[in-house]
Amino acid sequence: MALWLVRTGSHGEHEAHFVDNGKIYLTWDGLKKDLSKLKEASEFRDIQQEYFPDQAKNTAFNYAAQMQAFVSRMQVGDWVVVPSKTKPSIHFAEVTGAYAFDKKAENPYFHFRTVKWIAQDVPRSAFDQDLLFSFGAFSTICQIKRNDAERRIKAMAAAGFSGASRRPRLTDDELSTDGPSDLEQLAEDQIAKLIIAKFKGHGLAKLVGSILRAQGYTVHESPPGPDKGVDLLAAPGPLGFGRPRICVQVKSGDGPVDLPALNQLIGAMHNSKAEQGLFVSWGGFKSSVDKETASQFFQVRLWNQSKLIEELLANYENLDASLRAELPLKKVWTIAMPGEEDA
């Protein structure tokens, strides 16, 4: 058996389609051709160059190899790692079906394999850094071979993903991946570990308050303890008398929060005479909350771990010097991988 990495788009745009349909897809835009008869690598390269003639030769060869892996090399019984781009979590599945082609499907979901979900929304924090490096290979589809990943993941699954399969130290070889890495995600993982080490519990609310102050808000912080749905109150201006008035709830746990927590925030907004709400959940949000995003668009904003880090980086230079000393960060420029140029 093998362990595969399958991504759901550069921004996670296909993730819901994967999860809701119990399938993994080869999401090559416009590739409406049955690939089941192809056997040789040269045949996949010919198809790639036929449908995507403007691609650089090396890029086309790389994508053709991924196509071949999905169609021919992946087997029923193999396990699949599907990193989420919308939450700080990872999904795991077992392949239950051979490659299939559906010419009537919506673009780009013509090519798929059925899967059985083993676990969904496992927090990234549950995994050692070497496994996150392996999951960080930039390829959309690739086999994960390094770091004894398959055995360790299956051991974690047997234990209900309740704890990481620990390794005492990382060697240079263990820090390597099965291909070019998603450096942005790897950097975010490292920043996330530093944040939660420094600002666990009520400290995360203090960090959110600092970000809001850097954005020009005056902030009132509730003391540690039961907060009745209110961790922070914020409003623009030096005295906080401007609009909008914002009620903020911050959850620092690893697990995604459910709809009752959102309803609690909405009730707290009314009680505190706030016009808008900000819900910050380090562990992300369950689908029941995500489904309320449109109906609550003019009232509530949701920040998961990734969004919190994005806001931290966007306002980093305006943060208090003492906080920047606790979170020492610097900008690093790197060459974009294929497909990242317009991201």
N, C-alpha and C positions, 0 to 999 in steps of 0.2 A: 504494500500500500504506500501511498505518497501523500504529502501535504502540499497544497497549492495556495498561492496568493492570488485572489481575484479582486480587482478594484471596481468601484461603481461609478467611475467618472472623476474627472479632476476636481469637481466640486461636490461630489456625492449625489449628482442629479439623478442617477439611476437606482439609488439605494432602496427607496420605497418599492420600486418595481421588483427588485430582487426579493426583498423580505416578504412582501404581500403575496407574491405568486409562488413562493417555494421553488425558485429557479435562479440559476446564475446564467448570465448572458455574455455573449461576445458582442460588445456594443460598438462595432465599427459602422459609422454612419453611412447609410446608402448601400451596404454590402448585401444586396438581395440576390444571393446565389447559393444554392445547395452545395455544401463543401464535403459531403459525406463520401464522395467517390475519390477525393484527393488522397494520395498516399505519400508521394515524395516531397521533400522540402522544396524542390524546384517548382513543383506545381503550385504550392502555396505562394511562392514568390511571384510567379506569373500572375496569379489572381490579384495579389496586393498591388502590383504595378499596373495591372489593367484598370482597377477601380480607383487607384490613387496615384496617377501618373506624375504628379508634381512633387511627390515625396523624394527626399534625398535617398540615394541608393542604400546607405547603411541603415537609415530609418526604416525603409521598406523591408529590408531583410529582417530587421529586429521584429517588426510587427508581424511578418509572415511566420516567424518562429513561434510567436505567441499564439497566432491563429492555429498553427499545427498542434501546439500543446493542448489547446482547448478541444480540438476536434478529435485528435488521434491518441495523444499520450495520456490524457486524463482518463481514469478508469472508474467504473462503479465501485464504491467502497472507499475511494480516496476521500480525504478530508480537505476542506476548503476554509481558508482564513479570509474574511471579508472585513477589512478595516472600515469603520464609519467615518465619513467626512462631516456629518452633521452632529455627531455626539463624540465625546471622548471615550469611545468604546470600540469593541471588536466583536463581530459575529463569527460563529463557527457552524459548519454544515458538513454533512456526509453526502457525497454524490450518489444518487439513486438511479440515474438514467443515463443512457448513452447520448451522444450528440444528436440533436434534432434540429430540423429546419422547418420554419413555418412561413411560407410566402405571403400569408394573409395577415401576419402580425404587423403591428405598428413599428415603423422605423424608430430605433435601430434594433428591435428585439426579435429579429428573424432567427437568430442562432441561440440555442439554449441547452442546458442540461437541468433536469429536475434534481432537487436536493432535499434532504431532511435536515431542518435546523436543529443542531445539537444544543446551542446556547446563543442567546442574543444579548447585546448590550453588556458584555463583560467589560468592566472598566479597564482602561489602558494601564492604570496604576497597579493592576493585579500582576503585571508581567515584569520580569527583570529586563534591564536595559538591553541585554544581548538579544532577547527575543524580539523586543521592539525594533532593534536594528534589522533583524531578519524580516519582520513585517513591513519594514520601511523601504524595501526594494521598490524602485520607481516603476518597474514594468507593470502594465495592467494585469498581465497573467504570467506567472512564473512558478516553478517548483521551489519550495523552501527545503534546503538540504542541510544548512549549517546549524551549529549550536545544539545538535541533538533535539531539534525543535519538535519533530513529530512525536517522539516518545514523551517529552515533557508536557506537551499540550494534551496528549491523551491521559497522562497521569493527573493533570489539573482537572480535566473534564470528569474523570472518575471521582474526584474529590469535590465536584460541584463548583469548580473554579473558586474555591474559598481561599486559596492562597497560592502564591507563586511557587514554581519549581525552582528553588534557589540554587545559584552557583556561587561559590565563595569569592571568586575574583574573575575578572575578565581579561583574557589575553588579547593580543593584537588580532589573532585569527578569529577569536570569538566576536570581536567588534566589527568584523567584515560582514557583508551581506551577500545575497545570491545575485546581485546585479547592482546597477547604479541606484543610489538611495534617494528617497524623498527627503532631502536635507531640511526642508521647511518643517515637515512633520517631526523629524528627529529633534530639531532644535526646540520645537514646541513641547515635545515630551520632556526634555531636560529642564526647560523653564517651568513647566507644570510641576515637576518633582521639587524644584526649589521653592516655588510658591507655597505648595501645600506643607512643606517642611517648616516654612517660616510663619505661615498665616493660617494654620489649621484652626477650625472652630470659629470663635468670634473674631479672630484675627483676620479672616477673609472679609468680613464686613468692614473692618478698618481699611483694608486694601481698596475695596470698592469705594468707600468714602473718599479716600485719597485721590482716586481716579476722577470722581465727580468734582472734587475741589479743583483739580487740574483743568477741568472743563469749564470752570467758572461758576460752579454752584457753591452756595453756603449749605453746610451739611450738619444735621443734628444726629448724633449716634446714640442709640439706645444702649443702656448698660448691659453687660453680660447677664444671661438668665432668660426666663420666659419673656418673649417679646410680643406675643399676641399678633404675630404677623408683620411686625414693624421692626426692622433692624436699623434703617436710616430714613430720615426725611430730608429732602433736598429741594432747593429752589434757587433761581438765578439771583445775582446781585450780592453786594457786600453784607446786607442784613438778611438775605433770604426772603425778601418780600415780593420777588418777581414771580413770573409765571413761565413755565408750568410748575406746579407743586407736585413733587414726586414722592411716592411712598415706595421704599425699597425693602425687599425680603431677600436674604442671602442664606443659601444652604451649602454647607461645605462637605457633605457626605459624598461617598463614592457612587451611590445608587441614584438613578434618575427619579425625579419627583413626579407625583401623579396629580390628577385634576383637583382633588380636595385642597392641596396646597395652593394651587392657583386661585381657587375660590376664596381661600382664607385671605390671600393678598387683596383680592377685589373688595372683600368686606372691610379690611383694614384701611384701604384707600378711602372708603366712605366715612369711616369713623374718624380719620385724621384730616378730613376735608381736602384730600389730595385729588388732583385731576387725572394724574397718570401714575402708573406703577411700573417698577422695574423688578423683575424676578431674576436673580442670579443663582444658578444651580451648578455647582462644580461637577456633579455627576450627570448633568443633562436632564432631559425631560422625556417622560413616556409619551407614546403616540397619542394618548388621550389629551395631553396638553398641546402637543404639536397641532392637533386638529382644531384647536381653538385660536390659533394664531391669526387667521383672517378675521374672525368675529371680534377679536379683542385688539385689532390693529391700532385703533385710535385711543386705546386705553393703556395697553400693557406691552412692554418690550421684554423679551427673554434673552438672557445671556447664559450660554453654557460655557464650559471651560475654554473652548477655542475663542469664543467671542470676548470673554473676559481678557484673555491674553492679547487679543487683537487691540482692545481698547487700552490695555496697559502699555503696549508698545507705541501706539499712536500718541499717547500723552506722556510718555516716559520723561521727556526733557522738562516737563512742567511739574513733575512730582516733587514732593518735598525731598531735600537732599538726604535726610536721614533714611527715608524709605529707599531711595536709590542706592544707598550704601548697603542696605539689606538685600537688595536685588540688583547686583552689579551686572549690567547687560551692555552689549555693544552691537552696533550694526555690522553685518558681514555681507558683502556682495559676492555672488557666485554665478557661474554660467547656468542659464536655464536649460533644463533637459528638454528633449523633444516633446511638444505638446504643452509646455509651460509658458511659452513665449507671450501668449496673450492672456494668461491667467491673471 
